[in-house]
């Protein structure tokens, strides 16, 4: 049987709500990206739209949307917090990670905003991967949300399948609304393993290895796909591309 990653829900009927379903990450690009031209009209230089490193990063793995309209609120001066999820307010259970677990030991910030509390979403989703495969839980960095963000981590989803997201709250008593269908977090599968570290000066063989990509870049106009040509050459080799690339 072919290897695959499975998102499995424990909530009846959730599969019938299209905007709640996990999707390939390439279908959940941040909205600002489409508003940027591929080439700057004044300087005639490529913009982030043509940066393959960023585009491939945004295209990796899968994005899990928020599964219900949810409100989060925390007042650090009183220590009072509350959550409300779904029509009746209890579709999903939310908990908190006490400050003694994390925030007592670090002044955590993101996008210049201080993390005031870490909520925990008890997710209605589970992930199953083949033996030897895990997933990275990755925050949606390029969505630049200044109200909340999911914390990053690794889950060995071949033996443990819950993906309860740790949600950092940046507010100071303000209510945060996360609407159903809002991109919440990215999951990127990877095959576990390690490589030994080597640090050295370049050899003649290294310099020969570097010549091919350098020549590709030097002989094409900026923004005309030299890096993509290298990727296509790799695809045509016996190694092919990563099993989990979803582009």
MDAnalysis code that builds the backbone (N, CA, C; Angstrom):
import MDAnalysis as mda
import numpy as np

u = mda.Universe.empty(741, n_residues=247, atom_resindex=np.repeat(np.arange(247), 3), trajectory=True)
u.add_TopologyAttr("name", ["N", "CA", "C"] * 247)
u.add_TopologyAttr("resid", np.arange(1, 248))
u.add_TopologyAttr("resname", ["UNK", "UNK", "UNK", "UNK", "UNK", "UNK", "UNK", "UNK", "UNK", "UNK", "UNK", "UNK", "UNK", "UNK", "UNK", "UNK", "UNK", "UNK", "UNK", "UNK", "UNK", "UNK", "UNK", "UNK", "UNK", "UNK", "UNK", "UNK", "UNK", "UNK", "UNK", "UNK", "UNK", "UNK", "UNK", "UNK", "UNK", "UNK", "UNK", "UNK", "UNK", "UNK", "UNK", "UNK", "UNK", "UNK", "UNK", "UNK", "UNK", "UNK", "UNK", "UNK", "UNK", "UNK", "UNK", "UNK", "UNK", "UNK", "UNK", "UNK", "UNK", "UNK", "UNK", "UNK", "UNK", "UNK", "UNK", "UNK", "UNK", "UNK", "UNK", "UNK", "UNK", "UNK", "UNK", "UNK", "UNK", "UNK", "UNK", "UNK", "UNK", "UNK", "UNK", "UNK", "UNK", "UNK", "UNK", "UNK", "UNK", "UNK", "UNK", "UNK", "UNK", "UNK", "UNK", "UNK", "UNK", "UNK", "UNK", "UNK", "UNK", "UNK", "UNK", "UNK", "UNK", "UNK", "UNK", "UNK", "UNK", "UNK", "UNK", "UNK", "UNK", "UNK", "UNK", "UNK", "UNK", "UNK", "UNK", "UNK", "UNK", "UNK", "UNK", "UNK", "UNK", "UNK", "UNK", "UNK", "UNK", "UNK", "UNK", "UNK", "UNK", "UNK", "UNK", "UNK", "UNK", "UNK", "UNK", "UNK", "UNK", "UNK", "UNK", "UNK", "UNK", "UNK", "UNK", "UNK", "UNK", "UNK", "UNK", "UNK", "UNK", "UNK", "UNK", "UNK", "UNK", "UNK", "UNK", "UNK", "UNK", "UNK", "UNK", "UNK", "UNK", "UNK", "UNK", "UNK", "UNK", "UNK", "UNK", "UNK", "UNK", "UNK", "UNK", "UNK", "UNK", "UNK", "UNK", "UNK", "UNK", "UNK", "UNK", "UNK", "UNK", "UNK", "UNK", "UNK", "UNK", "UNK", "UNK", "UNK", "UNK", "UNK", "UNK", "UNK", "UNK", "UNK", "UNK", "UNK", "UNK", "UNK", "UNK", "UNK", "UNK", "UNK", "UNK", "UNK", "UNK", "UNK", "UNK", "UNK", "UNK", "UNK", "UNK", "UNK", "UNK", "UNK", "UNK", "UNK", "UNK", "UNK", "UNK", "UNK", "UNK", "UNK", "UNK", "UNK", "UNK", "UNK", "UNK", "UNK", "UNK", "UNK", "UNK", "UNK", "UNK", "UNK", "UNK", "UNK", "UNK", "UNK", "UNK", "UNK", "UNK", "UNK", "UNK"])
u.atoms.positions = np.array([
    [0.837, -1.198, 0.000],
    [0.000, 0.000, 0.000],
    [0.872, 1.248, 0.000],
    [0.434, 2.311, -0.697],
    [1.236, 3.541, -0.724],
    [1.253, 4.204, 0.645],
    [2.390, 4.827, 0.967],
    [2.488, 5.548, 2.221],
    [1.682, 6.842, 2.137],
    [1.095, 7.234, 3.243],
    [0.265, 8.432, 3.240],
    [0.198, 9.002, 4.652],
    [-0.204, 10.237, 4.724],
    [-0.517, 10.869, 5.999],
    [-2.029, 10.989, 6.092],
    [-2.588, 10.639, 7.247],
    [-4.038, 10.663, 7.430],
    [-4.405, 11.639, 8.539],
    [-5.317, 12.566, 8.225],
    [-5.948, 13.416, 9.229],
    [-7.302, 12.786, 9.550],
    [-7.497, 12.408, 10.781],
    [-8.699, 11.680, 11.187],
    [-9.432, 12.488, 12.251],
    [-10.710, 12.762, 12.028],
    [-11.477, 13.531, 13.001],
    [-12.294, 12.619, 13.909],
    [-12.450, 13.061, 15.142],
    [-13.260, 12.331, 16.112],
    [-14.644, 12.952, 16.277],
    [-14.935, 14.001, 15.487],
    [-16.206, 14.718, 15.606],
    [-17.111, 14.359, 14.427],
    [-18.239, 13.700, 14.654],
    [-19.157, 13.367, 13.559],
    [-19.636, 14.630, 12.842],
    [-19.656, 14.576, 11.518],
    [-20.161, 15.685, 10.720],
    [-19.116, 16.712, 10.339],
    [-17.953, 16.707, 10.994],
    [-16.939, 17.713, 10.683],
    [-16.413, 17.554, 9.256],
    [-16.375, 16.326, 8.758],
    [-15.890, 16.088, 7.398],
    [-16.787, 16.727, 6.340],
    [-18.018, 17.060, 6.699],
    [-18.952, 17.654, 5.743],
    [-18.809, 19.170, 5.643],
    [-17.953, 19.762, 6.471],
    [-17.740, 21.214, 6.449],
    [-16.418, 21.485, 5.752],
    [-16.485, 21.906, 4.499],
    [-15.302, 21.998, 3.653],
    [-14.232, 22.907, 4.242],
    [-14.612, 24.046, 4.804],
    [-13.618, 24.992, 5.280],
    [-12.911, 24.537, 6.551],
    [-13.377, 23.436, 7.138],
    [-12.730, 22.896, 8.333],
    [-11.700, 21.828, 8.007],
    [-11.612, 21.429, 6.750],
    [-10.761, 20.299, 6.393],
    [-9.310, 20.729, 6.186],
    [-8.353, 19.887, 6.594],
    [-6.945, 20.151, 6.292],
    [-6.744, 20.228, 4.784],
    [-5.834, 21.106, 4.360],
    [-5.590, 21.301, 2.930],
    [-4.087, 21.371, 2.673],
    [-3.662, 21.070, 1.447],
    [-2.255, 21.289, 1.114],
    [-1.866, 22.737, 1.384],
    [-0.691, 22.945, 1.936],
    [-0.286, 24.286, 2.359],
    [-0.279, 25.285, 1.206],
    [-0.046, 24.821, -0.017],
    [-0.002, 25.733, -1.157],
    [-1.361, 26.398, -1.422],
    [-2.431, 25.846, -0.836],
    [-3.752, 26.432, -0.999],
    [-4.109, 27.392, 0.135],
    [-3.166, 27.625, 1.022],
    [-3.438, 28.494, 2.169],
    [-2.376, 29.577, 2.298],
    [-1.897, 30.093, 1.156],
    [-0.923, 31.179, 1.201],
    [-1.522, 32.387, 1.925],
    [-0.698, 33.155, 2.626],
    [-1.216, 34.378, 3.257],
    [-1.781, 35.326, 2.209],
    [-2.835, 36.043, 2.559],
    [-3.560, 36.861, 1.589],
    [-2.699, 37.976, 1.008],
    [-1.734, 38.476, 1.782],
    [-0.926, 39.597, 1.292],
    [-0.038, 39.201, 0.132],
    [0.282, 37.901, 0.003],
    [1.240, 37.468, -1.012],
    [0.725, 37.728, -2.422],
    [-0.574, 37.523, -2.639],
    [-1.141, 37.692, -3.981],
    [-1.203, 39.156, -4.398],
    [-1.048, 40.075, -3.456],
    [-1.116, 41.499, -3.760],
    [0.242, 42.070, -4.181],
    [1.274, 41.275, -4.079],
    [2.623, 41.738, -4.420],
    [2.954, 41.322, -5.845],
    [3.437, 42.228, -6.700],
    [3.814, 41.848, -8.067],
    [5.071, 40.989, -8.051],
    [5.234, 40.097, -9.022],
    [6.448, 39.276, -9.073],
    [7.717, 40.106, -9.230],
    [7.590, 41.264, -9.928],
    [8.755, 42.118, -10.165],
    [8.426, 43.549, -9.760],
    [9.333, 44.167, -9.033],
    [9.126, 45.555, -8.632],
    [9.127, 46.448, -9.869],
    [8.085, 47.279, -10.088],
    [7.985, 48.077, -11.318],
    [9.027, 49.190, -11.428],
    [9.613, 49.595, -10.321],
    [10.594, 50.679, -10.353],
    [12.010, 50.133, -10.474],
    [12.366, 49.209, -9.588],
    [13.734, 48.694, -9.565],
    [13.926, 47.480, -10.468],
    [12.821, 46.935, -10.998],
    [12.855, 45.774, -11.886],
    [13.573, 44.591, -11.249],
    [13.431, 44.466, -9.958],
    [14.016, 43.338, -9.239],
    [12.898, 42.405, -8.775],
    [13.241, 41.149, -8.595],
    [12.250, 40.182, -8.157],
    [11.806, 40.478, -6.729],
    [10.529, 40.227, -6.463],
    [9.993, 40.396, -5.113],
    [9.915, 39.034, -4.426],
    [9.352, 39.021, -3.240],
    [9.201, 37.790, -2.479],
    [8.353, 36.768, -3.229],
    [7.508, 37.216, -4.143],
    [6.687, 36.293, -4.934],
    [7.543, 35.336, -5.751],
    [8.795, 35.730, -6.033],
    [9.678, 34.879, -6.833],
    [10.806, 34.271, -6.014],
    [10.693, 34.347, -4.705],
    [11.710, 33.738, -3.851],
    [11.368, 32.264, -3.658],
    [12.085, 31.353, -4.302],
    [11.704, 29.932, -4.217],
    [11.806, 29.374, -2.808],
    [12.759, 29.892, -2.008],
    [12.881, 29.389, -0.647],
    [11.630, 29.649, 0.170],
    [11.059, 30.849, 0.051],
    [9.851, 31.187, 0.799],
    [8.626, 30.489, 0.208],
    [8.517, 30.489, -1.117],
    [7.357, 29.848, -1.750],
    [7.334, 28.352, -1.458],
    [8.490, 27.694, -1.528],
    [8.528, 26.261, -1.226],
    [8.243, 25.994, 0.250],
    [8.690, 26.888, 1.115],
    [8.371, 26.752, 2.539],
    [6.857, 26.846, 2.745],
    [6.231, 27.840, 2.139],
    [4.791, 28.023, 2.285],
    [3.995, 26.893, 1.627],
    [4.630, 26.146, 0.727],
    [3.961, 25.060, 0.011],
    [4.164, 23.704, 0.661],
    [4.953, 23.646, 1.709],
    [5.296, 22.362, 2.323],
    [4.203, 21.889, 3.277],
    [3.910, 20.621, 3.215],
    [2.998, 20.029, 4.175],
    [1.549, 20.451, 4.008],
    [0.868, 20.572, 5.130],
    [-0.581, 20.771, 5.143],
    [-0.954, 21.801, 6.205],
    [-2.008, 22.555, 5.936],
    [-2.496, 23.549, 6.879],
    [-3.815, 23.071, 7.461],
    [-3.900, 23.151, 8.782],
    [-5.136, 22.795, 9.477],
    [-5.877, 24.074, 9.843],
    [-7.115, 24.244, 9.361],
    [-7.896, 25.437, 9.706],
    [-8.550, 25.294, 11.091],
    [-8.967, 26.430, 11.633],
    [-9.753, 26.414, 12.870],
    [-11.088, 25.748, 12.596],
    [-11.516, 24.878, 13.483],
    [-12.688, 24.027, 13.239],
    [-13.991, 24.605, 13.790],
    [-13.927, 25.728, 14.502],
    [-15.149, 26.354, 15.018],
    [-14.835, 27.796, 15.376],
    [-15.823, 28.675, 15.252],
    [-15.645, 30.041, 15.748],
    [-15.243, 29.975, 17.219],
    [-14.158, 30.660, 17.547],
    [-13.616, 30.543, 18.904],
    [-13.181, 31.906, 19.424],
    [-13.511, 32.188, 20.688],
    [-13.066, 33.407, 21.355],
    [-12.125, 33.032, 22.494],
    [-11.003, 33.743, 22.572],
    [-10.047, 33.573, 23.664],
    [-9.862, 34.916, 24.352],
    [-9.765, 34.900, 25.665],
    [-9.569, 36.147, 26.394],
    [-8.806, 35.867, 27.677],
    [-7.865, 36.774, 28.002],
    [-7.108, 36.634, 29.241],
    [-6.732, 38.011, 29.755],
    [-6.959, 38.221, 31.035],
    [-6.590, 39.487, 31.685],
    [-5.464, 39.199, 32.670],
    [-4.216, 39.585, 32.326],
    [-3.092, 39.252, 33.202],
    [-3.140, 39.939, 34.561],
    [-3.846, 41.049, 34.670],
    [-3.910, 41.752, 35.950],
    [-4.784, 41.018, 36.961],
    [-5.753, 40.269, 36.457],
    [-6.638, 39.519, 37.352],
    [-6.390, 38.012, 37.305],
    [-5.670, 37.570, 36.263],
    [-5.449, 36.138, 36.092],
    [-6.676, 35.410, 35.573],
    [-7.670, 36.167, 35.107],
    [-8.927, 35.575, 34.631],
    [-8.825, 35.253, 33.142],
    [-9.240, 34.045, 32.752],
    [-9.251, 33.671, 31.346],
    [-10.558, 32.953, 31.014],
    [-10.952, 33.047, 29.743],
    [-12.153, 32.349, 29.305],
    [-12.045, 32.004, 27.831],
    [-12.768, 30.970, 27.446],
    [-12.842, 30.554, 26.047],
    [-14.299, 30.275, 25.704],
    [-14.607, 30.421, 24.423],
    [-15.954, 30.152, 23.927],
    [-15.789, 29.605, 22.517],
    [-16.200, 28.359, 22.305],
    [-15.961, 27.702, 21.025],
    [-17.250, 27.094, 20.479],
    [-17.630, 27.516, 19.271],
    [-18.841, 26.992, 18.656],
    [-20.100, 27.673, 19.162],
    [-21.232, 27.263, 18.609],
    [-22.518, 27.913, 18.891],
    [-22.862, 27.911, 20.380],
    [-22.649, 26.775, 21.028],
    [-22.981, 26.668, 22.444],
    [-21.807, 27.003, 23.355],
    [-20.665, 27.293, 22.748],
    [-19.515, 27.687, 23.542],
    [-18.658, 26.559, 24.048],
    [-19.031, 25.307, 23.738],
    [-18.273, 24.187, 24.285],
    [-18.003, 23.093, 23.250],
    [-17.977, 23.471, 21.958],
    [-17.725, 22.465, 20.930],
    [-16.348, 21.841, 21.108],
    [-15.373, 22.659, 21.460],
    [-14.021, 22.180, 21.690],
    [-13.591, 22.582, 23.092],
    [-13.003, 21.647, 23.807],
    [-12.487, 21.977, 25.138],
    [-11.166, 22.721, 25.016],
    [-11.035, 23.797, 25.750],
    [-9.787, 24.555, 25.809],
    [-9.256, 24.532, 27.242],
    [-7.957, 24.440, 27.352],
    [-7.298, 24.474, 28.643],
    [-6.202, 25.538, 28.582],
    [-5.454, 25.688, 29.653],
    [-4.296, 26.580, 29.628],
    [-3.077, 25.830, 30.145],
    [-1.916, 26.244, 29.651],
    [-0.659, 25.790, 30.225],
    [-0.275, 26.806, 31.298],
    [-0.248, 26.361, 32.535],
    [0.084, 27.264, 33.630],
    [1.424, 27.947, 33.416],
    [1.560, 29.144, 33.947],
    [2.795, 29.898, 33.746],
    [4.009, 29.175, 34.305],
    [3.805, 28.299, 35.285],
    [4.924, 27.542, 35.836],
    [5.493, 26.544, 34.834],
    [4.744, 26.293, 33.752],
    [5.217, 25.364, 32.727],
    [6.128, 26.037, 31.702],
    [6.019, 27.371, 31.566],
    [6.765, 28.029, 30.481],
    [7.042, 29.501, 30.777],
    [5.991, 30.282, 30.957],
    [6.141, 31.737, 30.981],
    [6.823, 32.270, 32.240],
    [6.882, 31.480, 33.315],
    [7.611, 31.925, 34.499],
    [9.121, 31.975, 34.263],
    [9.578, 31.347, 33.193],
    [11.008, 31.199, 32.976],
    [11.540, 31.983, 31.781],
    [10.648, 32.608, 31.024],
    [11.102, 33.313, 29.826],
    [10.126, 34.445, 29.511],
    [10.677, 35.567, 29.066],
    [9.825, 36.660, 28.597],
    [9.610, 36.450, 27.106],
    [8.634, 35.643, 26.787],
    [8.413, 35.222, 25.406],
    [7.736, 36.325, 24.613],
    [8.269, 36.579, 23.413],
    [7.702, 37.577, 22.520],
    [7.660, 37.030, 21.100],
    [6.729, 37.553, 20.336],
    [6.666, 37.273, 18.899],
    [6.074, 38.481, 18.214],
    [6.692, 38.881, 17.113],
    [6.272, 40.074, 16.387],
    [6.231, 41.293, 17.313],
    [7.129, 41.304, 18.301],
    [7.212, 42.426, 19.218],
    [6.148, 42.444, 20.296],
    [5.314, 41.408, 20.367],
    [4.250, 41.367, 21.359],
    [4.557, 40.278, 22.384],
    [4.290, 40.579, 23.617],
    [4.590, 39.652, 24.705],
    [3.523, 38.569, 24.806],
    [3.967, 37.342, 25.029],
    [3.040, 36.232, 25.241],
    [2.530, 36.316, 26.675],
    [1.218, 36.466, 26.838],
    [0.622, 36.630, 28.156],
    [0.098, 35.313, 28.727],
    [-0.295, 34.404, 27.841],
    [-0.819, 33.117, 28.306],
    [-0.725, 32.121, 27.148],
    [-0.589, 30.858, 27.489],
    [-0.593, 29.795, 26.477],
    [-1.846, 28.954, 26.676],
    [-2.772, 29.085, 25.722],
    [-3.961, 28.241, 25.709],
    [-3.639, 26.893, 25.072],
    [-4.421, 25.901, 25.364],
    [-4.280, 24.576, 24.743],
    [-5.615, 24.167, 24.150],
    [-5.627, 23.970, 22.836],
    [-6.832, 23.500, 22.149],
    [-6.845, 21.981, 22.139],
    [-7.912, 21.394, 22.613],
    [-8.078, 19.947, 22.521],
    [-8.677, 19.664, 21.144],
    [-7.824, 19.359, 20.211],
    [-8.203, 19.307, 18.799],
    [-9.106, 18.121, 18.475],
    [-10.055, 18.316, 17.555],
    [-10.884, 17.205, 17.096],
    [-10.194, 16.366, 16.022],
    [-8.927, 16.650, 15.747],
    [-8.200, 15.942, 14.711],
    [-7.072, 15.093, 15.294],
    [-6.789, 13.983, 14.612],
    [-5.642, 13.133, 14.905],
    [-4.862, 12.958, 13.603],
    [-3.579, 12.698, 13.721],
    [-2.742, 12.446, 12.540],
    [-2.111, 11.061, 12.663],
    [-2.147, 10.319, 11.576],
    [-1.507, 9.006, 11.498],
    [-0.505, 9.035, 10.352],
    [0.736, 8.644, 10.632],
    [1.777, 8.553, 9.605],
    [2.369, 7.144, 9.620],
    [3.036, 6.747, 8.534],
    [3.645, 5.411, 8.482],
    [4.769, 5.276, 9.511],
    [5.176, 4.052, 9.824],
    [6.287, 3.845, 10.751],
    [7.536, 4.611, 10.312],
    [8.166, 5.275, 11.259],
    [9.381, 6.026, 10.962],
    [9.145, 7.467, 10.571],
    [7.857, 7.884, 10.477],
    [7.526, 9.244, 10.058],
    [6.916, 10.029, 11.224],
    [7.321, 11.292, 11.341],
    [6.786, 12.224, 12.330],
    [6.279, 13.460, 11.601],
    [5.768, 14.435, 12.358],
    [5.373, 15.709, 11.752],
    [5.970, 16.858, 12.552],
    [6.364, 17.897, 11.830],
    [6.666, 19.178, 12.445],
    [5.355, 19.942, 12.604],
    [5.115, 20.465, 13.787],
    [4.023, 21.428, 13.995],
    [4.641, 22.815, 13.876],
    [4.252, 23.581, 12.853],
    [4.929, 24.829, 12.523],
    [3.946, 25.999, 12.584],
    [4.287, 27.056, 13.307],
    [3.434, 28.252, 13.311],
    [3.335, 28.853, 11.906],
    [2.257, 29.559, 11.642],
    [2.083, 30.216, 10.349],
    [2.779, 31.581, 10.387],
    [4.119, 31.533, 10.353],
    [4.929, 32.740, 10.524],
    [4.539, 33.848, 9.550],
    [4.348, 33.501, 8.290],
    [4.129, 34.519, 7.264],
    [2.705, 35.056, 7.221],
    [1.850, 34.578, 8.092],
    [0.516, 35.159, 8.190],
    [0.516, 36.387, 9.103],
    [1.576, 36.548, 9.879],
    [1.807, 37.765, 10.670],
    [0.601, 38.161, 11.515],
    [0.037, 37.214, 12.226],
    [-1.074, 37.521, 13.121],
    [-0.508, 38.049, 14.440],
    [-0.941, 39.224, 14.861],
    [-0.402, 39.817, 16.090],
    [-1.305, 39.585, 17.296],
    [-2.238, 38.634, 17.179],
    [-3.120, 38.305, 18.301],
    [-2.818, 36.944, 18.911],
    [-2.441, 35.985, 18.062],
    [-2.174, 34.638, 18.568],
    [-1.238, 33.913, 17.609],
    [-0.629, 32.841, 18.085],
    [0.188, 31.984, 17.235],
    [0.325, 30.631, 17.910],
    [0.329, 29.573, 17.110],
    [0.552, 28.225, 17.627],
    [2.051, 28.016, 17.828],
    [2.417, 27.335, 18.883],
    [3.816, 27.036, 19.151],
    [4.282, 25.871, 18.276],
    [5.561, 25.870, 17.934],
    [6.125, 24.813, 17.113],
    [6.521, 23.600, 17.937],
    [6.634, 22.462, 17.256],
    [7.038, 21.239, 17.938],
    [7.140, 20.073, 16.971],
    [7.447, 18.902, 17.508],
    [7.539, 17.659, 16.734],
    [6.679, 16.614, 17.422],
    [5.900, 15.873, 16.622],
    [5.059, 14.807, 17.161],
    [5.343, 13.526, 16.377],
    [5.650, 12.463, 17.087],
    [5.872, 11.170, 16.442],
    [4.511, 10.526, 16.190],
    [3.920, 10.890, 15.069],
    [2.546, 10.499, 14.769],
    [2.416, 9.070, 14.254],
    [3.506, 8.330, 14.267],
    [3.390, 6.896, 13.989],
    [3.083, 6.116, 15.270],
    [3.246, 6.763, 16.440],
    [2.938, 6.092, 17.705],
    [1.975, 6.898, 18.578],
    [1.858, 8.219, 18.317],
    [1.011, 9.085, 19.129],
    [0.302, 10.044, 18.174],
    [-1.002, 10.168, 18.291],
    [-1.754, 10.784, 17.202],
    [-2.483, 12.079, 17.566],
    [-2.548, 12.441, 18.846],
    [-3.188, 13.691, 19.221],
    [-2.331, 14.885, 18.793],
    [-3.001, 15.948, 18.354],
    [-2.293, 17.170, 17.943],
    [-2.966, 18.362, 18.615],
    [-2.892, 18.400, 19.918],
    [-3.518, 19.479, 20.674],
    [-2.616, 20.715, 20.635],
    [-3.071, 21.765, 19.955],
    [-2.230, 22.916, 19.657],
    [-2.053, 23.816, 20.884],
    [-0.826, 24.257, 21.109],
    [-0.512, 25.237, 22.142],
    [-0.586, 26.620, 21.488],
    [-1.543, 27.428, 21.922],
    [-1.830, 28.711, 21.281],
    [-1.365, 29.856, 22.178],
    [-0.378, 30.615, 21.709],
    [0.122, 31.758, 22.456],
    [-0.805, 32.957, 22.259],
    [-1.202, 33.553, 23.348],
    [-2.103, 34.718, 23.348],
    [-1.270, 35.960, 23.640],
    [-1.382, 36.984, 22.763],
    [-0.571, 38.192, 22.888],
    [-1.324, 39.376, 23.488],
    [-2.605, 39.213, 23.714],
    [-3.414, 40.345, 24.142],
    [-3.203, 40.721, 25.605],
    [-3.872, 41.757, 26.020],
    [-3.797, 42.250, 27.395],
    [-5.219, 42.478, 27.907],
    [-5.997, 41.409, 27.812],
    [-7.398, 41.496, 28.184],
    [-8.321, 41.582, 26.986],
    [-7.756, 41.839, 25.797],
    [-8.598, 41.924, 24.600],
    [-9.100, 40.530, 24.205],
    [-10.279, 40.506, 23.643],
    [-10.835, 39.256, 23.133],
    [-10.255, 38.961, 21.757],
    [-9.810, 37.725, 21.558],
    [-9.302, 37.281, 20.265],
    [-10.343, 36.364, 19.629],
    [-10.773, 36.706, 18.425],
    [-11.733, 35.885, 17.690],
    [-10.998, 35.144, 16.581],
    [-11.104, 33.821, 16.599],
    [-10.571, 32.986, 15.522],
    [-11.762, 32.336, 14.839],
    [-12.091, 32.803, 13.650],
    [-13.277, 32.300, 12.960],
    [-13.026, 30.924, 12.355],
    [-14.091, 30.167, 12.236],
    [-14.020, 28.859, 11.587],
    [-13.426, 28.997, 10.187],
    [-12.476, 28.136, 9.855],
    [-11.834, 28.174, 8.545],
    [-10.562, 28.994, 8.508],
    [-10.255, 29.738, 9.585],
    [-9.014, 30.510, 9.629],
    [-7.820, 29.563, 9.670],
    [-6.823, 29.732, 8.795],
    [-5.627, 28.890, 8.889],
    [-5.018, 28.983, 10.286],
    [-4.784, 27.837, 10.909],
    [-4.337, 27.808, 12.299],
    [-2.887, 27.382, 12.447],
    [-2.500, 26.313, 11.750],
    [-1.179, 25.733, 11.974],
    [-0.796, 24.870, 10.773],
    [0.510, 24.696, 10.574],
    [1.022, 23.870, 9.483],
    [1.624, 22.580, 10.041],
    [1.379, 21.472, 9.334],
    [1.998, 20.194, 9.684],
    [2.797, 19.686, 8.486],
    [4.071, 19.411, 8.718],
    [4.957, 18.935, 7.658],
    [5.527, 17.581, 8.057],
    [5.161, 16.523, 7.352],
    [5.694, 15.197, 7.680],
    [7.165, 15.082, 7.293],
    [7.898, 14.298, 8.055],
    [9.297, 14.019, 7.721],
    [9.672, 12.633, 8.230],
    [10.618, 12.033, 7.544],
    [11.104, 10.716, 7.949],
    [12.242, 10.902, 8.938],
    [12.110, 10.291, 10.103],
    [13.099, 10.492, 11.155],
    [14.458, 9.927, 10.762],
    [15.485, 10.597, 11.206],
    [16.849, 10.185, 10.937],
    [17.781, 11.311, 11.316],
    [19.061, 11.066, 11.231],
    [20.033, 12.100, 11.579],
    [21.238, 11.999, 10.653],
    [21.909, 13.111, 10.505],
    [23.130, 13.177, 9.717],
    [24.255, 13.672, 10.614],
    [25.430, 13.080, 10.507],
    [26.565, 13.580, 11.289],
    [26.988, 14.954, 10.791],
    [27.463, 15.776, 11.713],
    [27.893, 17.135, 11.379],
    [29.341, 17.137, 10.919],
    [29.590, 17.868, 9.822],
    [30.954, 18.080, 9.319],
    [31.131, 19.564, 9.028],
    [32.210, 20.148, 9.519],
    [32.530, 21.549, 9.275],
    [33.950, 21.603, 8.722],
    [34.104, 22.134, 7.492],
    [35.413, 22.122, 6.850],
    [35.510, 23.201, 5.788],
    [36.691, 23.384, 5.260],
    [36.906, 24.291, 4.131],
    [36.542, 23.580, 2.829],
    [36.175, 24.367, 1.826],
    [35.797, 23.790, 0.537],
    [37.002, 23.131, -0.133],
    [36.746, 21.974, -0.744],
    [37.768, 21.270, -1.510],
    [37.553, 21.541, -2.997],
    [38.462, 21.040, -3.820],
    [38.300, 21.178, -5.270],
    [37.011, 20.493, -5.724],
    [36.696, 19.337, -5.127],
    [35.468, 18.637, -5.495],
    [34.235, 19.445, -5.091],
    [34.318, 20.106, -3.940],
    [33.204, 20.959, -3.523],
    [32.992, 22.080, -4.526],
    [34.072, 22.722, -4.932],
    [33.959, 23.839, -5.871],
    [33.375, 23.388, -7.210],
    [33.718, 22.171, -7.629],
    [33.123, 21.642, -8.849],
    [31.624, 21.403, -8.659],
    [31.268, 20.930, -7.464],
    [29.856, 20.701, -7.157],
    [29.070, 22.007, -7.198],
    [29.700, 23.094, -6.730],
    [29.020, 24.391, -6.673],
    [28.894, 25.042, -8.048],
    [29.690, 24.596, -9.004],
    [29.729, 25.261, -10.313],
    [28.401, 25.151, -11.056],
    [27.743, 23.989, -10.953],
    [26.512, 23.809, -11.723],
    [25.427, 24.804, -11.312],
    [25.071, 24.896, -10.029],
    [24.038, 25.875, -9.678],
    [24.502, 27.308, -9.914],
    [25.784, 27.587, -9.688],
    [26.278, 28.940, -9.927],
    [26.141, 29.315, -11.401],
    [26.444, 28.364, -12.286],
    [26.330, 28.626, -13.719],
    [24.873, 28.820, -14.129],
    [23.970, 28.047, -13.549],
    [22.550, 28.201, -13.856],
    [22.072, 29.603, -13.491],
    [22.474, 30.075, -12.323],
    [22.038, 31.391, -11.867],
    [22.682, 32.507, -12.685],
    [23.923, 32.301, -13.082],
    [24.651, 33.356, -13.791],
    [24.205, 33.523, -15.234],
    [23.588, 32.487, -15.803],
    [23.249, 32.530, -17.230],
    [21.759, 32.764, -17.496],
    [21.002, 33.066, -16.453],
    [19.587, 33.376, -16.618],
    [19.312, 34.769, -16.057],
    [18.346, 35.472, -16.661],
    [17.917, 36.738, -16.095],
    [17.315, 36.491, -14.708],
    [17.388, 37.499, -13.862],
    [16.796, 37.409, -12.540],
    [15.287, 37.165, -12.673],
    [14.804, 36.183, -11.931],
    [13.377, 35.894, -11.958],
    [12.933, 35.002, -13.095],
    [13.891, 34.427, -13.850],
    [13.518, 33.586, -14.994],
    [13.709, 32.097, -14.724],
    [13.727, 31.726, -13.453],
    [13.559, 30.320, -13.116],
    [14.783, 29.438, -13.125],
    [15.982, 29.971, -12.854],
    [17.168, 29.122, -12.822],
    [17.075, 28.082, -11.708],
    [16.613, 28.504, -10.543],
    [16.492, 27.577, -9.415],
    [15.458, 26.494, -9.716],
    [14.350, 26.883, -10.348],
    [13.327, 25.891, -10.692],
    [13.850, 24.894, -11.711],
    [14.710, 25.347, -12.602],
    [15.303, 24.422, -13.571],
    [16.151, 23.373, -12.856],
    [16.874, 23.788, -11.837],
    [17.649, 22.827, -11.053],
    [16.727, 21.820, -10.369],
    [15.596, 22.298, -9.889],
    [14.650, 21.383, -9.248],
    [14.101, 20.363, -10.249],
    [13.814, 20.827, -11.467],
    [13.308, 19.898, -12.489],
    [14.369, 18.878, -12.873],
    [15.605, 19.325, -12.931],
    [16.687, 18.371, -13.220],
    [16.758, 17.303, -12.137],
    [16.577, 17.720, -10.902],
    [16.595, 16.752, -9.808],
    [15.426, 15.783, -9.915],
    [14.256, 16.296, -10.300],
    [13.081, 15.434, -10.437],
    [13.308, 14.354, -11.473],
    [14.082, 14.680, -12.487],
    [14.334, 13.711, -13.546],
    [15.428, 12.709, -13.185],
    [16.103, 12.965, -12.057],
    [17.125, 12.017, -11.614],
    [16.466, 10.843, -10.907],
    [17.236, 9.855, -10.577],
    [16.670, 8.647, -9.954],
    [16.141, 8.910, -8.548],
    [16.611, 9.979, -7.893],
    [16.171, 10.249, -6.526],
    [14.796, 10.884, -6.488],
    [14.413, 11.664, -7.484],
    [13.115, 12.310, -7.520],
    [12.970, 13.338, -6.425],
    [11.727, 13.687, -6.121],
    [11.437, 14.692, -5.115],
    [10.925, 14.054, -3.844],
    [10.813, 14.854, -2.801],
    [10.299, 14.389, -1.518],
    [8.879, 13.833, -1.686],
    [8.609, 12.733, -1.005],
    [7.283, 12.112, -1.074],
    [6.193, 13.066, -0.623],
    [6.527, 13.979, 0.295],
    [5.486, 14.760, 0.939],
    [5.353, 16.157, 0.356],
    [6.127, 16.483, -0.694],
    [5.924, 17.790, -1.316],
    [4.552, 17.824, -1.956],
    [3.757, 18.835, -1.656],
    [2.360, 18.855, -2.101],
    [2.115, 19.852, -3.209],
    [3.180, 20.306, -3.884],
    [3.005, 21.277, -4.965],
    [2.541, 20.567, -6.237],
])
